[in-house]
């Protein structure tokens, strides 16, 4: 009797797939990659057309030996690694490491780990797709070149253990650029004006918002402008000039891709990108469901496609019709056209069986698994449903030459919203009085409610918004978002406080050095174009080594130039006037994982260290002592008094010696301007930098 071997990546899949196949099949796991470039060297033969030198990963010898024994017993070997570039490359490496006979070996892929999908894949085996493998090889070689050639320069200039990366350095730059935008932002004053109106015959008052004139929206910038408007409408008659009824449609959302799942799980469930991917992996690989055994409950989790198979689409529509009613079933199917290359061999992330409701699986899932599965299930069901429809009424109210507006929206048909609402969905306006208004309604002003506001700076990146930006800019791919963010957090280039990402001191140093010495590596467009080239390799339109041949000479030249600049700079520890209490030497400034600190130069005999408080040459506005650079527990930089905790002065922006000529308060630097720290004063002037600072 013939015997078959199926090799998957993870042991969790072994348990799930074994159940679907008969006794003539053995299922074994490679436990991820088995071969890679060596850690101790570049591992790319530059002289021989950039040939990678792959070696067996340490610790994988026993796994390969065990797999070789199984290969000998088998008549055919099916390589069933993940259905993407990386999975294809793992299959190719397995074929090489196990010395598989091409006639005996076949590649199979499935988008979901269910009995039907696994059995269907065995009926449609294929050869290894070398275009996919080569796209992955090109990415790996490019990343290795950047990492291994630039990182030693960071070690020499800053400290050992730092790293540069083709995608991580761009992600770091995005965070740094956003921080610069926030620091340079100067709030601008504006006002809103509400009129509280009494409607004859109604008990409750009506609140109308100032719009402008009948045909033009006006923003109120200052108190003077506000007073001018108030003067004009103080004794004006408030009269309805227009009532417009219309219908608004809110379309159903698309099913999840990797990026949108990470974003929505962050907003709705407060999950980090890594946590989302870890739990999604568990749901994909298989959950032990009471009465069913182990089964994969969602489709493959690394995808940028919103496509859904015909069978899954038909089954979802049938389910929606029977549970919610035929009127809820969508007529067509929504699709996304971004103009970008999408790995459309994959589907969107969806449940493998629509009838497996979150409630039915609740007892078989952990709390976090249940919450993520519920999010995926609801989003997929919603994507196959009718849009939500709203009846809207918009009323214009004239007062002198000005116009106020009030509106309401009432749900006419809830559509997909009976199943799913997005975490940041706007709250619908509800003003029940509006429906009772007519052109003849008599309005009397009760009071005005003016409010002062200030424009807000751009928000700090969160993991979710950084993923969104990486995707929009075409940087990285579904499998790289979470690892990229994990690296910049793990290296402490970026810190996370609440949901927000902040640049650390060490991140600032690394980013400025990368921008100065390797501008193309951290250029967003360059990195996005490189991703485009890798996609063309996958399509078989570009030879993978051609990408490397074009990239390496420029990188080599930039590295040589940076090294030459380093030769003229003698890197020595900066000596301070702080004396080591242990041995009496002058302590020196070193870089650690959190930034600068003081260390004794007598190391290793003397291991004394201290926090380094860098003075900025500005007296504390509160007590007159020196302002120093401090860091939060997580490494975010701020300015505080050296006399802390006695003096509680702190500022996120750098204070200046100059006093505000308007109110006498202290000023802070924002980009190339000095701004009064007192928001109510709002004085702004150009920043004159000392030539030494330049």
Buried (B, 14 or more C-beta within 10 A) or exposed (E): EEEBBBBBBBEBBBBBBBBBBEEEBBBBBBBBBBBBBEEEEBBBEEEEEBEBEBEBBEEBEEBBEEBEEBBEEBEBBBBBBBBBBBBBBBBBBBBEBBEBEEEEBBBBBBBBBBBEBBEEBBEEBEEBBEBBBBBBBBBBBBBBBBBBBBBBBBEBBBBEEBBBBBBBBBBBBBBBBBBEEBBBBEBEBBBBBBBEBBBEEBEEBBBBBBBBEEEEEEEBEEEEBBEEBBEEBEEBEBBBEEBEEEEEEBEBBBBBBBBBBBBBBBBBBEBBBBBBBBBBBBBBBBBEBEEBBBBBBBBBBBBBBBBBBEEBBEBBBBBBEEEBEEEBBBEEBBEBEEEBBBBEBBBBBBBBBBEBBBEEBEEBBEEBBBBBBBBBBBBBBBBBBBBBBBBBBBBBBBBBEBBBBBBBBBBBBBBBBBBBBBBEEEEBBEBEBBEEBEEEBEBEBEEBEBEEEEEEBEEBBBBBBBBBBBBEBBBBBBBBBBBBBBBBBEBBBBBBEEBBBBBBBBBBBBBEBBBEBBEEBBBBEBBBEBBEBBBBBBEEEBEBBEBBEEBBEEBEEBBEEBBEEBEEEEEEEEEBEBEBEEEEBEBBBBBBEBBBBBBBBBEEEBEBBBEBBBEEEBBBBBEEBBBBBBBEEEBBBEBBBBBBEEBEBBBEBBBBEBEBEEBEBBBBBBBEBBBBBBEEBBBBEEBEEEEEEE
